[in-house]
């Protein structure tokens, strides 16, 4: 059996942990650069605010209804996510992290720990996360990942309990019958109309179709895999990720590391763009070292206004393959800025930029280059990076940094005028309790 634990309105729930007066009030959280609504409380949903709705269009209505609005506080949300995962790790040795607010739990063999039954065990998981972290969750339990997703969706529709266990064949088919086919995990906008045109209205209709029909109409092997998952046969790999990895130890399953941001205002200056890209590269390199990885490939990304007139591409990229894999911030910044100077077009206004590091492998296993650093020099650079990370971990991110990142990010930093405090990751912003 597999459980899917999903944090309810996660970003909003994180804000409420440290501002309990927000309970019962309509709350929304905005995307990068305060662009659009990406998390809404149930109260805000009831007022008709939609996921992805542009903030500048919704601002007047938000004020009219007294909705509390927050900029994204990713430092807080990331730390709260890690706390939730640590609690989930107490209930099973295998946790497959799906996103910042969702994780699959392998409950195979856990009947010895769940003598009162899986439903009681799921309720205990939900109650413990709420008590230890303060985040409400919904828990769906079923024989496969796809069915667990479906069970979780049904659990979220419950007012209080928010737990759904599909243990028997009868329970699974009942759940499939009350789920429309477009709500099935893996059935997107492309396939839903085609299935409905073939009179496949519900998940039960799809699960009841023949394998040959599914193979012909639903993308071949991928569609058959989904069909089998709906029928209770597990076909999706269970891949425990990140949770068990200690800082600096290789993280299995990670294929790339990125840092991308939208600017508060369009940027034309190559100097400002260079400082922004150097900053993003530095943060991506920190992530590499945190996960004990090194990168072979670096991609620089620049984006123009997607709403501007014209039909040309809005995103431009430049890729460099490094001589040897590295997590050295200095080497990565040098490569990134070289590509940026070739990529940036004079006079063009760029609204966003970023860096992606890929071709990842465990750090310390890079093949030496004939014309690169010696083994002794590489060891010295690794020690330098370790000390850099230690200083920034102790005194705060960016305390010690490369000069290429600049001294003032106010020119390109995205809008976040409504951000709450980083209560769990910054000594200067700790939560204050007055009695």
LINDANOR-V816271 format. One record per backbone hydrogen bond with DSSP energy under -0.5 kcal/mol. NH is the residue of the N-H (numbers start at 0). CO is the residue of the C=O. E is the energy in kcal/mol with one decimal. If there is no record, write none. Layout:
BEGIN
NH_CO_E + NH_CO_E
END
This chain:
BEGIN
1_141_-3.5 + 2_104_-2.6 + 3_139_-3.0 + 4_2_-0.6 + 4_102_-2.7 + 5_3_-0.6 + 5_137_-2.6 + 6_100_-2.8 + 7_135_-2.4 + 9_6_-0.8 + 12_8_-2.7 + 13_9_-2.4 + 14_10_-1.8 + 15_11_-2.0 + 16_12_-1.4 + 17_13_-0.9 + 18_14_-0.7 + 21_18_-2.6 + 22_19_-1.7 + 24_21_-2.3 + 27_67_-2.5 + 28_38_-2.4 + 29_69_-2.9 + 30_35_-2.3 + 33_30_-1.6 + 34_31_-1.1 + 36_52_-2.2 + 37_28_-2.6 + 38_28_-1.3 + 40_26_-2.7 + 44_40_-2.3 + 45_41_-2.1 + 46_42_-0.9 + 47_44_-1.7 + 48_43_-1.7 + 51_36_-3.4 + 52_49_-1.6 + 54_34_-2.6 + 56_53_-0.5 + 57_53_-1.6 + 58_54_-1.6 + 61_57_-2.7 + 62_58_-2.3 + 63_59_-2.2 + 64_60_-2.1 + 65_62_-0.9 + 66_61_-2.6 + 67_25_-2.4 + 69_27_-1.7 + 70_417_-0.9 + 73_71_-0.6 + 75_72_-0.5 + 76_72_-2.4 + 77_73_-2.7 + 78_74_-1.6 + 79_75_-2.4 + 80_76_-2.3 + 81_77_-1.9 + 82_78_-1.8 + 83_79_-2.1 + 84_80_-2.4 + 85_81_-2.0 + 86_82_-1.7 + 87_83_-2.3 + 88_84_-2.0 + 89_86_-1.6 + 90_87_-1.9 + 91_87_-0.7 + 94_92_-0.6 + 95_103_-2.9 + 96_94_-0.8 + 97_101_-1.6 + 98_101_-2.0 + 101_98_-0.8 + 102_4_-1.7 + 103_95_-3.0 + 104_2_-3.2 + 105_93_-2.2 + 106_0_-2.5 + 106_104_-0.9 + 109_106_-2.3 + 111_108_-1.0 + 112_109_-1.3 + 113_109_-1.3 + 116_113_-1.9 + 120_116_-1.8 + 121_117_-2.8 + 122_118_-2.2 + 123_119_-2.0 + 124_120_-2.1 + 125_121_-2.4 + 126_122_-2.7 + 127_123_-2.5 + 128_124_-2.3 + 129_125_-1.9 + 130_126_-2.4 + 131_127_-2.8 + 132_128_-2.4 + 133_128_-1.2 + 133_129_-0.6 + 134_128_-0.8 + 135_133_-0.5 + 137_5_-2.3 + 138_161_-2.1 + 139_3_-2.1 + 140_163_-2.8 + 141_1_-2.6 + 147_143_-2.3 + 148_144_-2.3 + 149_145_-1.9 + 150_146_-2.9 + 151_147_-2.4 + 152_148_-2.1 + 153_149_-1.9 + 154_150_-2.3 + 155_151_-2.1 + 156_152_-0.6 + 156_153_-0.7 + 157_154_-1.5 + 163_138_-2.3 + 165_140_-3.4 + 166_164_-0.8 + 171_167_-2.1 + 172_168_-2.4 + 173_169_-2.1 + 174_170_-2.0 + 175_171_-2.5 + 176_172_-2.0 + 177_173_-1.1 + 178_175_-1.2 + 179_177_-0.5 + 180_200_-2.4 + 182_179_-1.9 + 183_180_-1.5 + 186_183_-2.3 + 187_185_-0.8 + 191_187_-2.2 + 192_188_-0.7 + 194_190_-2.6 + 195_191_-2.5 + 196_192_-2.1 + 197_193_-0.9 + 197_194_-0.6 + 198_195_-1.6 + 199_194_-2.7 + 200_198_-1.0 + 202_175_-0.9 + 202_178_-2.8 + 203_175_-1.3 + 205_201_-1.6 + 206_202_-2.5 + 207_203_-1.9 + 208_204_-0.5 + 208_205_-1.1 + 213_209_-2.2 + 214_210_-2.6 + 215_211_-1.7 + 216_212_-2.2 + 217_213_-2.5 + 219_214_-1.2 + 221_218_-1.0 + 223_219_-2.1 + 224_220_-2.3 + 225_221_-1.9 + 226_222_-2.5 + 227_223_-2.6 + 228_224_-2.0 + 229_225_-2.2 + 230_226_-1.2 + 231_228_-1.6 + 232_227_-2.6 + 233_231_-0.7 + 238_236_-0.7 + 239_237_-0.6 + 240_94_-1.2 + 242_240_-4.6 + 244_241_-1.0 + 247_289_-4.1 + 248_245_-2.5 + 250_290_-1.1 + 251_249_-0.6 + 253_250_-0.9 + 256_356_-2.5 + 258_354_-2.3 + 260_352_-2.7 + 262_350_-3.4 + 263_411_-0.7 + 266_349_-2.6 + 272_268_-2.4 + 273_269_-2.2 + 274_270_-2.1 + 275_271_-2.2 + 276_272_-2.8 + 277_273_-2.5 + 278_274_-2.0 + 279_275_-2.4 + 280_276_-2.5 + 281_277_-2.2 + 282_278_-2.0 + 283_279_-2.3 + 284_280_-2.4 + 285_281_-1.8 + 286_282_-1.8 + 287_283_-2.1 + 288_284_-2.3 + 289_285_-2.3 + 290_286_-1.8 + 291_288_-1.2 + 292_287_-2.7 + 293_360_-2.3 + 294_325_-2.6 + 295_357_-1.4 + 295_358_-0.7 + 296_357_-2.2 + 297_319_-2.6 + 298_355_-2.6 + 299_317_-2.8 + 300_353_-2.8 + 301_315_-2.7 + 302_351_-2.5 + 303_313_-2.7 + 307_304_-1.3 + 315_301_-3.3 + 317_299_-1.8 + 319_297_-2.7 + 321_295_-3.3 + 321_319_-0.6 + 325_294_-1.8 + 331_327_-2.3 + 332_328_-2.8 + 333_329_-2.2 + 334_330_-2.0 + 335_331_-2.6 + 336_332_-2.7 + 337_333_-1.7 + 338_334_-1.8 + 339_335_-2.3 + 340_336_-2.1 + 341_337_-1.0 + 342_338_-1.9 + 343_339_-3.0 + 345_343_-0.5 + 347_344_-2.1 + 349_266_-2.8 + 349_347_-0.6 + 350_302_-2.6 + 351_302_-1.5 + 352_260_-2.2 + 353_300_-2.0 + 354_258_-2.0 + 355_298_-2.3 + 356_256_-3.4 + 357_296_-2.5 + 358_254_-0.6 + 359_254_-0.5 + 360_293_-1.9 + 362_291_-2.2 + 364_361_-1.0 + 371_368_-0.9 + 377_373_-2.6 + 378_374_-2.0 + 379_375_-2.0 + 380_376_-2.3 + 381_377_-2.4 + 382_378_-2.2 + 383_379_-2.1 + 384_380_-2.5 + 385_381_-2.2 + 386_382_-2.2 + 387_383_-2.4 + 388_384_-2.6 + 389_385_-2.0 + 390_386_-2.4 + 391_387_-2.1 + 392_388_-2.3 + 393_389_-1.7 + 394_390_-2.9 + 395_391_-1.7 + 398_395_-1.9 + 404_401_-1.8 + 405_402_-2.0 + 411_408_-0.6 + 412_408_-2.6 + 418_415_-1.2 + 422_420_-1.7 + 424_421_-1.0 + 425_421_-1.3 + 428_425_-1.7 + 429_426_-0.9 + 430_422_-0.6 + 433_431_-0.5
END
